Amino acid sequence: MYSLEGKSAIVTGAARGLGEGIAQELARQGAAVTLIDILDDAGQALADRIVAEGGRAGYIACDIGSPKAVDAAVVQAADRFGTADILVNNAAIALPPTPVTELSDDDMARVLNINVIGAVRFCRATFGGFREKGGGAVINLSSVHQSHSLAGWTAYAASKGAIISMTRQLAAEWGAWNIRVNSVSPGAIDATMTREILDRDESGQMERDFRHMHALERLGKTEEVARTVAFLASDGAGFITGEDILVDGGLTKLCRL
């Protein structure tokens, strides 16, 4: 991978799952990583583990639903590791599968507030620092749900579609300051959110179905997403902006006739 030595990164939703893998990979590539989450024990344990392995990391508790908390976290991260060069908007929530006719306004708003507006808050809070440093890299985590639908996932799919549009918009607005903005859309990854869904089915049929949805006939690995994020954060992707990278094992290319 391309080195991230000397870079400072912020990863939201970093305490577990995809965020955990992304934070570890950025640290392995040399970045000093600020872990943002509300899972204090898991977040601090991950920071300690990265440091024990020779990396640089620190944990900050932050409710990304609060603009003031986001602004404070970005300042605290800069005080610790310097102004951010990299922002990874990974934090997200999902509802249990819910028909749209039963989806409440409050639940829809809660998903959008975390998954979309939370990412906007961190983009807004880091923009000034990126501009002063002469550039930066933002990677937003979307999902194949932004283009491929499953019944009951209206709120989550809407939020991930919004991430794609927001990414293109910010790439257009911020390119003049050498700030690159890209997104990554994973398929079914064997990480926290997918694993929680699959483990509800004791028969194992759902996992077999999930595997069959992918051309590669398997679930993705956290590190496969993390390495893609690390590449987009690096100088190796210096002329890539406004793009969505599918890390989906061919899910979106497979005909299901």
N, C-alpha and C positions, 0 to 999 in steps of 0.2 A: 504493500500500500504506500501511497504518498505520505510523507511525514507531516505531522501536525505539530512538530516540535516548536515550542515558544508560543503556541496559540492558547487562547482562553475560550472555553466553551461553556454554554449553559444548556442543560438538557432538562426538559420538564417531564413530569411523570416518570422519574428516573429510578424509583425505588425497586421496581420489579418489572418482569416481563420484557417487552421490547426496549423500554427505556433503560433498564438495567444493562442489557446487552450493548446498547448504543453507547452508554456512558463508559463501559469497560473498554470497548473498542477504541473510542476517541482517546482514552487515557493510554492505551497500549501504543497508539500512534504518536504520543508525546504531548497531547493537549492537557492543560490543567482544567479539570471539569467541575463545574458547580452543579450539584444534583438538586433538583427542585421537586418537592412532593409534599404530601401531608401524612405519609406513612413514616413517622419519625424513626422508629426502631429499625425498620428495613433500610431507610435512606442512610442513616448514620452507619449501619453495619456495612453497607456497600461502600461508602466513602472510606471507612477503615480498611476494608479489604483491598481496595485499589491502592491505598497508601502502602499497605503491607507488601503489595506486589511491586512496589517501586514507582507507582504513579503519583499524580497530584490530584487530589479531589477534596471537596468539602460539601457538606449537606446544609441546605437551607429549607426550613419548613415554610411553605407558602401556599395559601389558598388562591389559586389563579382566578377564582371568581371575584376577587377583590382587586380593583385597580390600584389602591394604595399599597396592598401587600405585594403586588407585582413590581411596582416602582421601587419599593424598599428592597426587594430581593435582588433586583438588578444592581442597585447601588452597593449592596452588601457583597455581591459577587465581584464587582469591580474593585472594591476595597481589598478583597482577599487575593485575587489572581490577575487584576488588571482588567481594563475594559474588554468586553467580550469581542472575539473575532468570529465566533460561531454560535448560532442559536438553533437548537433542535426543538421544535414544537411537537412533542409526542403525547403529552397528557390528553387523555380522552376517557369518556365513560360511555356505556351502552346500556340500554334498557333490556329486560327480557323481551323476547319477540312479542309484539303487541300490534294487533290490527289497528289501522289508522282510525277506524271508527271508535276505538276505545282509548286512543292516545290523548291524554289530557294536555291542555295548554301548558300547565306547569311542568309536566315531564318533558314536553318538547322544548320549552324554554331552558330547562336545566341542561339538557344535552347540548343545545346550541351555545349556551353561556360558557360551558367548559371547553367544548371541542373547537368552537370557532372564535368566539369573542375572547376566550382566554388566550388563544394564539395571537389574536390581534393586539391584545394588551402587551404581550411580551415583545412583539415586533415594534410597537410604538415606543416601548421603554428602552429598547436597545438601539433604535435608529440613530439617535444623536451620537452615541459612542462609535458606531460603525462609520458614520460620516466623518467624524474627527480623525479616525484612524486611517481613512482613505479606502475603506472597503470592508466587506464582511461576507459571510455566507449564512443564509437561513435555509433550513431544511424542515419542511412541514410534513408530518405523517398523515397521509390520507389512507385510502383503502380501495380494494377492488369493488367495494360496495358503492363507490361513486359512479360506477358504470354498469355493474352487474347486480341484479336485485335478488333478494330473498324475501319472502312474505314475512311481514312483521317488523321489518327493520327501517321503517320510514325515517324516524328521527336520526338514527346513526348515519344512514345513507345520505340524508339531506346535509348533515354536518360535513361529511367527507367530500361531497360534491362542492360544497362551499369552500373547502380548503383548496381544491384545485383552482377554482376561479380566483380566490384571494391570492394564491401563489402567482398566477399569471399577472394579475393586476400589480402586485408589489414589484415583480420583476421589471415591469414596464416603468413604474414610477421611480424605482431606486437604482436603475442601471447607471444613470449618470454619475452616481457616487461610488461606482464599482461594488455595489452590494448585489450579490447574486441570490436569487430566491428560487428554490426548486422544491418539489415534493416527491415523496416515495409512497407508492401504493402497494402494500403487501397483500398477498393472498392469505390463505389460512396458515398461520404460523403457530408452531407448537410452543406457545407462550401463554401468559396468564389468561387473557380474555378468551381465546379459543379453547384452551384446556378446560376452563371452567364450564364452558358450554358442552364440550364433548364428555366430560366426566359425569354429567347428569344422566347420560344414556348408559346404563349398566350392560346393555347387550353388545355395545361396541359397534353397532350398525352405523351410527352417525359418523363415527370416525372413519369407517370404511367408505362411506359416501363422500366425506370431505376429501379423502385421499383421491378418490376416483374423479373428482371435479378438476383435478390438476393433470396436465399432460405428463408431468413427471411422476404421477401416481404416488405422491407422498406429501406430507405437510412440510412447510418451510421451516428452516432453523433460524433462531434469533440472530445468530452471527451472520447469516446471509443478508439479512436486512441491515444489520449494524455496519457491515463492510461497505455496503452501498452508500449509506449515510456518510461514512468516513471519507469515501471517495468524493462525494459531492461537497464536503467541507474543505477538501484539499485544493491546492493549487493545480492539481491535475485536471480538475474540472473548471478551470479558470475561465473558459469561454462557454460554459453551460449555464443558462438561466431561463426561468420560466417553463422548465420541463417537468413532467411527471414521469418517474422511473417506476415501471412495474416490476415488482419482485414477487411473482405470483406463480412460478412453476408452470406457466402456460395456461393458467385457468381462464384468462380472458381470450385465449386463442383456440380453445378446444371446442369443437362442434359437438353438441350433445344429442344429435338425432338418434 
